[in-house]
């Protein structure tokens, strides 16, 4: 199949996925955030004032670039091809570089995927100076985002397979807006550039403002499946960053692994922070809490912890660094 035919086919898939009539698909990319109920005139006016860089969907066919630095830019995937590029990056990192175990289909297609990919938003960092095999800017970083109103009509959250989210849902007021984050990764050659992860965070800040998100959450992963080998970071998270009573979510009983493996007095916080993966370290430094109990993820070769992050807890210095105050 030649490039022109392949592009035509992919846009046909996108038109069906986003609800356009087969023969009435407009000659432009679909509009970001349109997979749920359409916006009212009042909500469009409100959303348009959230962030100067984000204008009302009624006036723009696509979202603008969320953040940029040099040749790198952050945006939301808007075609099947862009989503597949993110999945290929995830496969390369999780299954080839790390120790995740792919299914036969994943191995054959060289992509990491699950049922949630179809209805999540996929945030991308692309390098305009590096082109992939089809001449598109290469995807060098990604984050998967699932809003509560989307999860509600598509069978729930990925995190609920490992943690009981009931305390979070009951303790927050009706109408609280949730965002699940997951599948974060950055190409190895770009990890040494702190700006890559910083750009993803800038994009997330814009996304939070755009949808007036109140609470972020998701699974953070520590490499390895031996909790005793991870006793320092696990115990540190348990003693110093535990979610407040009443909101504390626990690992499902059949998966629960105690994180309390060292006495608090025996923990050197500086040593513990150095033992944390950069992403988890970034979460707790920015103001997030950690749920009760860890979960061993055999497929990915990791020990997972629950990140609970009320947006109001984002420290001012982080907002100043990654977004607008």
C-alpha positions, 0 to 999 in steps of 0.5 A: 500500500503506497503512502497516499493510499495509507493516509487515506485509509487512516483518515477513514478510520479516524472519521468513523472513530470520532463520529463523522459520517463516512462520506461527510468527513471534512478535509481536516483533522478531527477536533480534540476533545469531541468524543463526549457530549458537544460543548454548549455556547456557555461552556465554549466561552468559559473554556476559551478563557482558561488559557490564552493559547487555547481558543474555543473549539468552535473557532479552531479545527485543531488544538494548537501546540501545547508547548514548544522548545527548539525542535520539540513540541507537545501536542495531542495525537489526532490521528490513528497514525499518531496514536500508533507511533506512541504505541510503538514508542511504548513497545520499544521502551517497555518491552525491548529496553525494559523487561515487559512481556508482550502478547504474541499480537503485540510482538507481531505488531511491535506496539504496546496497546490495550482497550483503553487506548481507543478512547484515551487522549495521547499526549506526544512530544515530537521532534520536528527535526527527526522524521520517521519512516513515513516522513512524519515528525518522530514521537520521542515522548508520550503520556496517556490521559483518561478523563473521568467523563470519558472513563464513565462511558467506556468501562472505567479506569485502568488503575481500578484493576490494581486499586480500589478507587472507591474512597477517592470517588466517595470523599470528593464532592459530586462533579469533581473532575478526574484525570488518570495519567499513565503509560508515560515514557521518553525515548532513551536518547531524549531522557538526558534532556530534562526539557523533554519531561518538562515539556510533557508537564507543561502540556499536562498543566495546559490540559488540566486548565483546559478541562478544569481537572480537580484530581490527577491519579494513576499508577507509578512504577518502580523497576523490579518485582522484589519488594524487599529490594525496594524497601527503602523507596517503598517505605519512604513513600509510605511514611512520608507521602501517604494519602490522608485518612478518608481518601486513602485508596488501597491495593486490591486485597488479592494484589496487596503488598505492604509498603511499610518495610522499614521503620520511619526512623531508619529512613534517610529521606535524601537516600530514599529520594535518590532511589525513586524513579524520576517520574515518581520523584517528580510527582511527590516533589510536586505535591502528590500523595501515595496510596496504601499498598503496592502491586507487583505487575508481572507483565511489566516487571515493575512494582506499582504504587498509586499516585493521588494528586489533587490539582490544588496541591501542585506547588506554586514553584512547579506551576511557575516552572511548567505552566502559568501561575 
